Amino acid sequence: MGLDGKRDVHLGGSSVGAVSRLEVLEGRSGRRLRSGAERARIVAERLLPGAHVAEVPRKHGAPRWQIYDWRRRFRQGGELPSCEASQPPFAPPVVEGC
């Protein structure tokens, strides 16, 4: 035991990386558990015309990559149309008279 009555904890086999004290943090980890409906609402808000890429996740306290991941999962599950189906790849050609 150490001087303060705590047990020394060794992580790994080497004594070079010994930890003299290990603290366990209790309470919320900072993660939010969101329902499927809440995820869908946030993804739909992000897809609205004029929505800013970084503004929607910041407003809801989520990282940008999380919104992209939810969107991908909704598309894979068939709950959201794919990008190819929602928009034509190119603008239609316009021919003007000479």
N, CA, C and O of each residue as an XYZ file, in Angstrom:
392
protein
N       0.839     -1.191      0.000
C       0.000      0.000      0.000
C       0.873      1.241      0.000
O       2.003      1.237      0.489
N       0.318      2.296     -0.560
C       1.051      3.546     -0.603
C       0.954      4.289      0.714
O       0.333      3.815      1.665
N       1.566      5.444      0.760
C       1.584      6.233      1.993
C       0.201      6.732      2.400
O      -0.075      6.911      3.586
N      -0.670      6.957      1.410
C      -1.994      7.485      1.745
C      -3.039      6.379      1.947
O      -4.233      6.671      2.026
N      -2.612      5.132      2.031
C      -3.528      4.029      2.277
C      -4.165      3.468      1.024
O      -4.983      2.552      1.114
N      -3.818      3.988     -0.145
C      -4.366      3.499     -1.411
C      -3.469      2.388     -1.949
O      -2.261      2.385     -1.711
N      -4.058      1.462     -2.663
C      -3.265      0.395     -3.268
C      -2.632      0.889     -4.558
O      -3.263      1.624     -5.318
N      -1.410      0.498     -4.808
C      -0.764      0.839     -6.064
C      -1.346     -0.047     -7.157
O      -1.542     -1.245     -6.955
N      -1.617      0.541     -8.304
C      -2.194     -0.185     -9.422
C      -1.189     -0.171    -10.548
O      -0.661      0.884    -10.902
N      -0.919     -1.334    -11.115
C       0.011     -1.432    -12.237
C      -0.769     -1.812    -13.478
O      -1.441     -2.843    -13.510
N      -0.680     -0.985    -14.487
C      -1.323     -1.263    -15.762
C      -0.263     -1.765    -16.726
O       0.676     -1.033    -17.040
N      -0.388     -2.976    -17.195
C       0.617     -3.550    -18.068
C       1.651     -4.293    -17.252
O       1.514     -4.413    -16.034
N       2.689     -4.796    -17.912
C       3.678     -5.606    -17.227
C       4.876     -4.835    -16.728
O       5.624     -5.349    -15.896
N       5.087     -3.635    -17.199
C       6.273     -2.876    -16.842
C       6.016     -2.023    -15.606
O       4.916     -1.499    -15.428
N       7.019     -1.884    -14.759
C       6.870     -1.021    -13.594
C       7.134      0.441    -13.942
O       6.902      1.333    -13.126
N       7.628      0.685    -15.173
C       7.888      2.063    -15.604
C       6.579      2.823    -15.728
O       6.526      4.017    -15.432
N       5.502      2.135    -16.171
C       4.219      2.796    -16.360
C       3.291      2.609    -15.182
O       2.073      2.623    -15.359
N       3.823      2.435    -13.990
C       2.984      2.196    -12.818
C       2.177      3.435    -12.482
O       2.642      4.566    -12.622
N       0.962      3.192    -12.038
C       0.074      4.269    -11.639
C      -0.086      4.191    -10.135
O      -0.454      3.143     -9.605
N       0.180      5.269     -9.450
C       0.108      5.223     -8.000
C      -1.312      5.446     -7.493
O      -1.619      5.139     -6.341
N      -2.181      5.982     -8.356
C      -3.540      6.260     -7.920
C      -4.470      6.142     -9.124
O      -4.150      6.616    -10.214
N      -5.592      5.524     -8.925
C      -6.570      5.360     -9.987
C      -7.884      5.948     -9.504
O      -8.429      5.506     -8.492
N      -8.399      6.946    -10.222
C      -9.645      7.584     -9.829
C     -10.767      7.101    -10.733
O     -10.585      6.988    -11.945
N     -11.903      6.823    -10.163
C     -13.086      6.429    -10.914
C     -14.050      7.597    -10.883
O     -14.492      8.024     -9.816
N     -14.373      8.110    -12.061
C     -15.285      9.242    -12.155
C     -16.702      8.720    -12.290
O     -16.981      7.880    -13.146
N     -17.575      9.202    -11.469
C     -18.970      8.782    -11.514
C     -19.802      9.882    -12.153
O     -19.382     11.037    -12.232
N     -20.977      9.504    -12.601
C     -21.871     10.487    -13.192
C     -21.899     10.352    -14.699
O     -21.412      9.369    -15.257
N     -22.469     11.342    -15.350
C     -22.626     11.317    -16.809
C     -21.283     11.367    -17.503
O     -20.368     12.057    -17.056
N     -21.169     10.642    -18.584
C     -19.922     10.604    -19.339
C     -19.874     11.681    -20.415
O     -18.872     11.794    -21.121
N     -20.928     12.472    -20.557
C     -20.966     13.472    -21.607
C     -21.696     12.973    -22.840
O     -22.002     13.755    -23.740
N     -21.976     11.682    -22.889
C     -22.703     11.121    -24.025
C     -24.192     11.317    -23.816
O     -24.697     11.263    -22.694
N     -24.875     11.545    -24.917
C     -26.328     11.664    -24.863
C     -26.929     10.480    -25.586
O     -26.463     10.093    -26.658
N     -27.944      9.915    -25.013
C     -28.678      8.847    -25.676
C     -29.893      9.477    -26.332
O     -30.785      9.983    -25.651
N     -29.924      9.444    -27.651
C     -31.006     10.080    -28.389
C     -31.899      9.006    -29.013
O     -31.420      7.963    -29.459
N     -33.174      9.273    -29.034
C     -34.119      8.337    -29.644
C     -33.986      8.411    -31.163
O     -33.412      9.356    -31.704
N     -34.521      7.411    -31.833
C     -34.496      7.405    -33.294
C     -35.248      8.584    -33.875
O     -34.845      9.144    -34.894
N     -36.350      8.965    -33.227
C     -37.131     10.103    -33.703
C     -36.339     11.405    -33.575
O     -36.403     12.263    -34.456
N     -35.595     11.550    -32.480
C     -34.792     12.762    -32.287
C     -33.656     12.813    -33.309
O     -33.358     13.874    -33.856
N     -33.028     11.676    -33.563
C     -31.973     11.624    -34.585
C     -32.529     12.000    -35.948
O     -31.916     12.774    -36.684
N     -33.697     11.450    -36.286
C     -34.318     11.750    -37.587
C     -34.641     13.230    -37.703
O     -34.454     13.824    -38.765
N     -35.124     13.833    -36.621
C     -35.454     15.262    -36.639
C     -34.206     16.109    -36.872
O     -34.250     17.079    -37.628
N     -33.101     15.753    -36.233
C     -31.851     16.511    -36.390
C     -31.305     16.345    -37.807
O     -30.850     17.315    -38.415
N     -31.347     15.117    -38.335
C     -30.873     14.877    -39.708
C     -31.743     15.655    -40.696
O     -31.221     16.269    -41.627
N     -33.064     15.636    -40.503
C     -33.966     16.368    -41.405
C     -33.697     17.871    -41.339
O     -33.740     18.556    -42.361
N     -33.423     18.377    -40.154
C     -33.109     19.806    -40.004
C     -31.832     20.151    -40.763
O     -31.726     21.221    -41.362
N     -30.876     19.248    -40.732
C     -29.604     19.475    -41.428
C     -29.799     19.474    -42.942
O     -29.050     20.142    -43.655
N     -30.793     18.735    -43.447
C     -31.021     18.635    -44.885
C     -31.888     19.754    -45.450
O     -32.075     19.834    -46.664
N     -32.416     20.614    -44.594
C     -33.244     21.728    -45.074
C     -32.405     22.699    -45.894
O     -31.233     22.911    -45.585
N     -32.991     23.294    -46.940
C     -32.247     24.288    -47.719
C     -31.827     25.455    -46.836
O     -32.620     25.962    -46.042
N     -30.592     25.871    -46.978
C     -30.070     27.000    -46.211
C     -29.484     26.633    -44.864
O     -28.954     27.497    -44.166
N     -29.570     25.355    -44.480
C     -28.995     24.935    -43.197
C     -27.475     24.918    -43.312
O     -26.931     24.462    -44.318
N     -26.796     25.410    -42.294
C     -25.334     25.444    -42.289
C     -24.782     24.137    -41.727
O     -25.327     23.577    -40.775
N     -23.695     23.661    -42.328
C     -23.123     22.363    -41.969
C     -22.770     22.292    -40.488
O     -23.068     21.286    -39.844
N     -22.161     23.303    -39.939
C     -21.692     23.261    -38.557
C     -22.722     23.780    -37.552
O     -22.628     23.484    -36.361
N     -23.692     24.544    -38.019
C     -24.623     25.190    -37.099
C     -25.605     24.202    -36.458
O     -25.870     24.287    -35.259
N     -26.143     23.273    -37.243
C     -27.143     22.332    -36.717
C     -26.545     21.425    -35.641
O     -27.136     21.305    -34.568
N     -25.394     20.778    -35.884
C     -24.820     19.949    -34.809
C     -24.480     20.753    -33.555
O     -24.685     20.276    -32.439
N     -23.970     21.955    -33.728
C     -23.610     22.793    -32.581
C     -24.855     23.132    -31.762
O     -24.817     23.138    -30.532
N     -25.949     23.411    -32.452
C     -27.199     23.758    -31.790
C     -27.710     22.600    -30.915
O     -28.290     22.821    -29.852
N     -27.485     21.376    -31.380
C     -27.987     20.196    -30.664
C     -26.930     19.530    -29.794
O     -27.205     18.499    -29.179
N     -25.727     20.094    -29.728
C     -24.682     19.546    -28.878
C     -24.129     18.217    -29.371
O     -23.815     17.333    -28.575
N     -24.013     18.083    -30.679
C     -23.490     16.847    -31.268
C     -22.350     17.198    -32.212
O     -22.360     18.272    -32.814
N     -21.369     16.316    -32.354
C     -20.307     16.573    -33.325
C     -20.818     16.374    -34.758
O     -21.763     15.621    -34.989
N     -20.186     17.055    -35.708
C     -20.622     16.954    -37.109
C     -20.601     15.532    -37.625
O     -21.512     15.110    -38.337
N     -19.539     14.774    -37.261
C     -19.429     13.410    -37.782
C     -20.615     12.562    -37.342
O     -21.002     11.630    -38.048
N     -21.198     12.870    -36.188
C     -22.332     12.091    -35.700
C     -23.543     12.286    -36.598
O     -24.262     11.331    -36.893
N     -23.770     13.523    -37.034
C     -24.899     13.805    -37.923
C     -24.706     13.085    -39.252
O     -25.651     12.513    -39.795
N     -23.467     13.112    -39.781
C     -23.177     12.403    -41.028
C     -23.400     10.904    -40.862
O     -23.912     10.252    -41.773
N     -23.024     10.350    -39.716
C     -23.201      8.922    -39.462
C     -24.680      8.568    -39.381
O     -25.105      7.561    -39.949
N     -25.466      9.377    -38.687
C     -26.903      9.120    -38.605
C     -27.532      9.168    -39.983
O     -28.354      8.320    -40.331
N     -27.140     10.175    -40.777
C     -27.691     10.312    -42.131
C     -27.367      9.081    -42.971
O     -28.225      8.574    -43.694
N     -26.126      8.603    -42.875
C     -25.714      7.411    -43.621
C     -26.538      6.199    -43.198
O     -26.981      5.416    -44.038
N     -26.739      6.050    -41.895
C     -27.514      4.908    -41.397
C     -28.974      4.975    -41.834
O     -29.567      3.948    -42.165
N     -29.562      6.181    -41.839
C     -30.943      6.325    -42.311
C     -31.032      5.971    -43.796
O     -32.001      5.344    -44.225
N     -30.035      6.365    -44.577
C     -30.039      6.028    -46.008
C     -29.880      4.536    -46.220
O     -30.558      3.957    -47.068
N     -28.993      3.903    -45.462
C     -28.806      2.453    -45.600
C     -30.060      1.695    -45.202
O     -30.360      0.651    -45.781
N     -30.791      2.200    -44.230
C     -32.018      1.560    -43.779
C     -33.217      1.851    -44.671
O     -34.312      1.345    -44.425
N     -33.015      2.665    -45.707
C     -34.099      3.004    -46.619
C     -35.056      4.043    -46.079
O     -36.113      4.274    -46.667
N     -34.711      4.673    -44.975
C     -35.586      5.679    -44.376
C     -35.351      7.063    -44.955
O     -36.105      7.994    -44.672
N     -34.309      7.202    -45.764
C     -33.958      8.489    -46.351
C     -33.502      8.206    -47.776
O     -32.703      7.292    -47.984
N     -33.978      8.955    -48.761
C     -33.528      8.695    -50.135
C     -32.037      8.968    -50.288
O     -31.478      9.820    -49.598
N     -31.405      8.245    -51.189
C     -29.973      8.446    -51.420
C     -29.749      9.772    -52.139
O     -30.678     10.355    -52.699
N     -28.510     10.235    -52.116
C     -28.163     11.512    -52.756
C     -28.455     11.459    -54.254
O     -28.936     12.432    -54.835
N     -28.163     10.312    -54.877
C     -28.334     10.181    -56.321
C     -29.804     10.298    -56.711
O     -30.124     10.861    -57.758
N     -30.700      9.772    -55.877
C     -32.120      9.802    -56.199
C     -32.732     11.184    -55.977
O     -33.721     11.524    -56.625
N     -32.174     11.974    -55.090
C     -32.782     13.252    -54.751
C     -32.364     14.401    -55.671
O     -33.085     15.393    -55.779
N     -31.226     14.284    -56.323
C     -30.746     15.369    -57.162
C     -30.198     14.809    -58.476
O     -29.543     13.766    -58.474
N     -30.455     15.484    -59.592
C     -29.804     15.054    -60.831
C     -28.306     15.354    -60.743
O     -27.918     16.335    -60.108
N     -27.453     14.524    -61.371
C     -26.009     14.736    -61.251
C     -25.529     16.023    -61.915
O     -24.547     16.621    -61.476
N     -26.226     16.456    -62.986
C     -25.809     17.666    -63.697
C     -27.036     18.508    -64.010
O     -28.158     18.002    -64.031
N     -26.821     19.778    -64.250
C     -27.908     20.647    -64.691
C     -28.248     20.273    -66.127
O     -27.360     19.889    -66.888
N     -29.523     20.379    -66.513
C     -29.877     20.054    -67.900
C     -29.258     21.070    -68.863
O     -29.199     22.261    -68.559
N     -28.800     20.601    -70.016
C     -28.178     21.529    -70.980
C     -29.209     22.490    -71.567
O     -30.356     22.122    -71.822
N     -28.775     23.714    -71.771
C     -29.630     24.737    -72.375
C     -28.935     25.222    -73.636
O     -27.786     25.662    -73.602
N     -29.659     25.133    -74.755
C     -29.086     25.552    -76.031
C     -29.778     26.841    -76.454
O     -31.003     26.900    -76.560
N     -28.980     27.859    -76.690
C     -29.533     29.136    -77.143
C     -29.292     29.290    -78.639
O     -28.320     28.766    -79.184
N     -30.182     30.007    -79.284
C     -30.045     30.211    -80.720
C     -28.845     31.072    -81.057
O     -28.416     31.892    -80.246
N     -28.290     30.886    -82.274
C     -27.109     31.638    -82.702
C     -27.416     32.995    -83.208
O     -26.509     33.728    -83.599
